Amino acid sequence: MHFRHAVEADLDRLLGCVVDESISWSHPERLLSYLESGNYRHDRIWLALDEDSGDILARAVWWGFPGGKPMALDCLYVHPSVGDRVGLAAELLRHAHAAFGERPAYHVFVSNGWRGDPKAAAAIAWRWEAAGRAGLTEELERLRYEWTADEPVPEPSDRLEFRGDDDDEVFVAAFRRVAEATLDHYTRQALVTMDPEAQAREDVNDYKQMPGDRSWWRLAYAKDGSLVGVALPSANAGGPVVGYLGVVPEHRGHGYVDDLLAEITRFHAERGVQRIVADTDTGNVPMARAFERAGYRNFAVRLVLSAKPGAESLNG
């Protein structure tokens, strides 16, 4: 078996890697679109090739911001003829991780109730085991929500003032405060290995790379002028999203999460948006309830398999 990253000459064969399982994958249209946008790159697509025939027996595709590092494993494929799918997939991931110098998380999109669907459960099972063998042993389930234009548009908050700010440092400071005692898994995990300011700065930089306009970002202030929280309408390749929202510790417990989410929803709706998507961890019950109060519907699940904090990097 020969392991290497893809090159342009592999494109036709890459498009022939078709997944017929009930699971998200990089189908041909997505592969071509994301290669054009830069979210996929040939050096972030890794292949296991039969040494004799040169046929692709396994393929792994990582997503990232154009010009940036690989951030998420998007698709894991092994040809049906392979007897040990788990073993080959795990070995492919290990080769790619060694080249990247880190272990990006694996994001798998599935429908609600996937555990009760034998086909979906089987598709997840061997990928889950392969990811674990390659060091992605942490498991997280996130609920996917959507708001559609047939829902009422929220009224503006009568107790908060929302203002933009062109200074990124103001948002870094706000993100740092919101991160204190947060229920968000990603933030808590990052703070295991990063100091709070570095973590907040990284978050701000990541959101700046999303397709949503920087000018959309808002800070929320109470009547006395104190900062209450942050509300970031944004967008990804799939369309408008609830990018980020959070309340600073001293203002929690007063339902301000509803005001922040309403502001993001109203902002998108007034732009004529027909659908807004958002995710939250299954363990973040207050956020899930806020989505439901705001008319968002849970339509799917995102499984995230990641390395333990501190074990993502392979460069020591």
N, C-alpha and C positions, 0 to 999 in steps of 0.2 A: 504494500500500500504506500502511495506517495501523498504527502500532505503539503499543500502550498496555498498561498492566496491566489485569487483569480486575476486574470489579465483580460484585456479587451477581446482577445481572440476567443475567449471562452463564452462569449455572450450567448450565442445560439444554443450551446449545451446547457447554460444556466437557465435559459427560458424553458428548457425541457424538463426541469426538475419540478414535477407537479405533485402537490399534496392532495390526496383525496380523503383526508381525515377531517373530523369536525373540530378544526382548530385554526387559529389565525396563522397566516403564512405569507411569504413574499411572492404573491402570484405575479405572472408576467407583466401585467399592466403596472403594478406597484413597483416592481423591480426596475422597469424602464424609466418610470416617472422619477423615482428617487435617485437613480444613477444620474439623471439629467439635472436634478436639483442639487446634488451633492450630499444628500442625506445618506445615500449609499455610495461607497467607493469600492473599486476593485480590490484594493488592499485591505478592505474590511469585509470581504467575502472570502471565506476559506473553504477549500475543497479537499476531499479524500478521493484519490484517483486510483483506479486499478492499474497496477504497474504494467500489465501486458497490453490491455486494450486501450487504456487512457480514459475509460468511461468514468463519469462522475458517480461515485457510490454514496457520497454524503456531501451536504452543503450546509454551511452556517453563514447567516447574513446579519451583520451588525448595523444598527442605525446610529447616527450622530448628527450634530450640527455641521453644515458645510465648512470644511477646513479645520474642524475640531477632531477630538479623539472619539473612538467608538464609545457610545454611552449605553447601548442596550442591545442585547441579542434579540433579533426580531423574528428569526425563522431558523428552524433546525429540521433538516430533511435527511433521511437515509433511504436509499433505494429498497423497494420491497424484497429484492432478491437476497439482501444481506441477512445472514442468519443471526448474527449478534448485533442488533441495531444499537443497543445500549453501549456496548463496548466500543464500536466504531465511532459513535457520536461523541462519547466521552473523550476518546483519543483525539478526535478532531478539535474539540474545544480546548483541550490541553495544549495542542500545538499553537492554536490561535492566541490563547492567553499568554503563552510564552513570548510570542512575537509582539503582542500589545504591551506586555509588562504589567498587565492588570487583568482583573476578571470582571468585566461589565455584567450587570444583572441581566437575567433572561425574563422578558415580558411576554406573557402568553394571554391572548384575549379569547375568552370562551363565553358561551351563553349561560344565563342563569340556570341553575339546576343541572349543571354539567355532570356532577357526580352520579346522577341518576340516569345518565345517558351512556350506555355501555360503549358506544363507539367513541364518544368524546373522552370518557374516562380512560379508555385504552390508549388513545392518542396522547393524552397527557402523561400516562404512567411511565412509558419508556423514556420520554423526554425528561421527566422529572428525575428519574434515576440517573440518567446520563449527566444531567446538570450537577447533581449531587456528587457524582464521582469526580467531576471536574472542579469541585470546590465551591459550587453554588449551593450551599447547605441551608441558608436562611430562607424561610418561607413567609410570604405575605400575600394576603388576599385583599384586593381593593374593589370597592363597588363603583360601577360606572353609572352616572346619572345623565339625564338629558332634560332640557327644558325646550318646549316647542311653542311656536307662535300662537297655537290655539289656547294657551294658558294666559291668564290675565297678566298685564305688565305691571310690576310693582310701582307704587307711588313713591316719590322722593321722600327720604327720611326727614322727619320734622324735628329730630333731636341731634343730628350730626351735620357738619359741614364738610364737604369733600373738595379737596384742592389738589391740583397737580403740583409737581416740583421738578424742575429740570436738573437739579443737583442729585446725582446718584448717591452721594454720601448721606443725604437725608434718608434715602430709602434703605441704605445699608444699616444705619442706626435704628430705623424702624423695624426692619427684619430681625435685627439682633434682639430687640425687646420682645417681639412677638414670639421668638423661639424659646423664651424662658418657660419651662414646664409645659411645653407644647405636647399635644397628643399625636402629632404627625410623626409617623414612623421614620420617614426619610430624614427629617431634621434631627430627630433624636439619634439616629444611627450616625449621621455625619458628625454630631457633637461628641461622639465617643473618641474620635481621632483628630478633630479640628477644634481650634479655639473659636469662641462665638463670633468674633468679628470676621475671621477668615471664612467661616461657614456662611455668614450673612452676605459677605462680598461675593462668594461663589454663586449663591442663589440669585443675587441681583444680576450678575454677569450672564447666568444661564437664561434668565427671563428676557434679557435684552436681545438674546440671539433668536428668540421665538419670533414667528411672523407677525404677531400682534405689535401695534405701534407703541413705542415708548411713551408717547404723549397721552396714552389712555390711562396710565397709572394714576391712582389717587391715594391720598392720605386722608383719614377721617378724623375730625376734631370735634370735641364736645363744645357746649356753649361757653364753657370757661376757658377755652383755648387749648386744653390739654389733648395730647394725641390719644386717640382711642384705638386706631388700627390702620390696616393697609387693605386696599381693594384693587386688585389688578385684573381688569378684563384683558384677555389676550387671545391668541389663536395659535393653532398648530397646523400641520399639513392637511388635517381633516376638516378644519374650519374653526369657528369661534369657540373659546373655552373659558371656563372660570380658571384663570391662571393661578391666582394666589389670593388668599384672604386670611386675616388673623387679627386677633384683639390683644392688646398689651395686657400684662397680668393684672394691673390695678383696676382695669375696667371690665374684667370678666365677671360673668354671673348676672349681667343686666340685659342679655338678649341682643347685644350689639351685632352678633354674628348675622342676625336676620337683616339688619340695616346694611351691612357690608355686602352680603349676597344679593340683596335687592338692588343695590347700586350697580353692581356688575351686570345683573340681569337686565335692568332698565337701560343701561348704557348700550348693551348689544342690541336690545329690542328696538331702541330708537334709531339704530343704524339700519333697521330693516332685516335684521338677522332672523332666520326661521328656526334655527336649532342651536342650542348651546350645550356643550358637553363638559362634564366634570367628574373627577374621581375623588374618593376618600377611602381611607383604610377601614376595614370592618371594625377595628377596635376604636375608631374615632366616632363613637355613637352620637355625641352632640352635633358633629358636622353632618352626619347622615340624616339626623332628624331635621336639621336646618334645611337641607335640600328638599326633604319631603314637604315641609311647611311651605316652601317657596314654589311648589308645583313641579319639582323635578321628579322624574321617574327613573327608578333603577332598571336599566335595560340589559346589563351585561356585567361580567366580572373580568378583572385583570389579575392574573397570578404573576407574582414577582419572585423569582428565585435569585438570591444574591449571596455573595461571600460574606462571612462574618466581618464585622467592623475591624479594620486593621489588617485584614487578610486579603483585601481587594488587590493591593499592589503586589507585584512579583519582583519588585526591584529593591526589596529590603525595607 
